Amino acid sequence: MVKAMPPETKLGDIGNEILFENETVRVWGLTLEPGDIQGWHQHHLPYLIVPLTEGDNLMRFADGRHRETKETIGGVLWREPGIPHQLENRSDWTYRNVLIEIKIDKH
């Protein structure tokens, strides 16, 4: 059973490092070793994920939901901002991606 995020949890960064940023986009690099779990974090901007390796991951959401993800090298995934979640690398290989946040001015 997947548990919800504890209420006192402090949210972490979206990736391991910012690779590039300007007024339009912020680009993160993420690396997860086999079995590693990326800490709880939240996306406030829409974003793209470009896997650099295949991915066999599990997303756990703050409300207790979970979703399996299967990424392919060079594929592109679109995601909207949402509730806090964490990502677990369930594979026996290192998972890597580039995540591109889109800074939208709605005015």
N, C-alpha and C positions, 0 to 999 in steps of 0.2 A: 504494500500500500504506500502510495506517495503522500507525504505529509505536506501541509501548507507551510509557508514561510513563517518562522516565529516572529511575533510582532516587534521585538527589540532588535531585529536584524538590521545592521548597517549595510547599505548598498555599496557595491564596489564599481570599478571601471567596466566599461563595455568590452574592452580588449586588453591585450598586454601592453600595447604602445600605440601612440598616435604616429602614423607614418607621414601624414600630410594634412594640412588644414588651411582653408581660405574662407572667404565670406559665403561660399556656396556649398562646400562639402567638408566633412571631416572623415579621414580614412584611418581605420584601426587595423592592426594586425593581431590575430589571435592564434595561439598555439596551445593545444591541450595534449598532454602525454596520455598514453593508454590508462584508462581508469580515473583520470583526473576529472574534477568537477570545477567548472568556472563558478566563482562566487555569485551570490545574488546580485543582480543589476537590473536596471530599467532603461528602456529606450524611450526618449521623449521626442524623437524625430523619426520620420520614416527612413528606412534603410534598405540597402542591397547587401546580400552576402554572396561573395565569389569564393567557392571552395578551391583551395590549392591542393588538397588531397581528398580522397574519398572520405565520407563521414558516416559513421554509425553512432548517432548521438541520441540522447534523451533530454528533452527540455522539461523542466519542472517549474510550474507556475505557482505564484504566491497563494493562490486560492486552492491548491491541491491538485489541479488538473495536471496532466502530463501529455507529451506528444513525442513520438519517435520521429527522428529525421534521418533521411538517407540522402547524403549529398554526393554529387559526382564532380570530378575535376573539371573546372571551367564552366560549370553550370552557374546560373544566377537565380537567386531567390529574392523576392520582394517581401518586405515585412513592414507592417504599420506599427506605430508606437503602441505600447501595451503595458500590462501589469508586470511587476518584477518577476524574474525567472532566473534559473541557473541552467547550465548546460553540462551534461556528463558525456565524456568520450567513452563509449562502450566497446570500442574496437581494441585490437591488439597492435595498433599502429598510431603514430603521432598524427593528430588532426590539426590542420592549419587552414585558416581562411583570411580573407580581406573583407572587412565590413565598411561600407560607405554610407555614412549618415548624410541625408539631404537636408540642408538648412533652407527651409521654406519661409519666405516672408509673406504672410497671408494678408498684408495690408496693401 
